[in-house]
Amino acid sequence: MTNDAYQIILTTCSSAEQAQRIASSLVEDALAACVNIVAGMQSVYQWQGSLHSDAEHLLLIKSRVERFDEIAQRIKTLHNYELPEIIAVSIVAGSQDYLAWLSDATKQS
């Protein structure tokens, strides 16, 4: 099934506890259908003129495009980074059954 109404949002966290807090908040409030937490990731980046290399946890947040602004705001509210990564990638195709579940799990009340 092809549909541009769905997205995966990426963000990284400095700790497992923060990753779990953000993931739980998004799923509990039906902003995301599912959040995968990928531990053991190493990020290398420039920040404020210095090279950094930090262990991080990657969140793969599955949701609908229309929920992006709410998700971004929630991440900013719960995150400890001054500038958290919040990047959305469109889901261009997927299983019809999975996308139907994703849609149902993220319906606004």
Buried (B, 14 or more C-beta within 10 A) or exposed (E): EEBEEBBBBBBBBBEEEBBBBBBEBBBEBBBBBBBEBEEEEEEEEEEEEEEEEEEBBBBBBBBBBEBBEBBBEBBEEBBEBEEBBBEBEEBEEBEEEBBEBBBEBBEEE
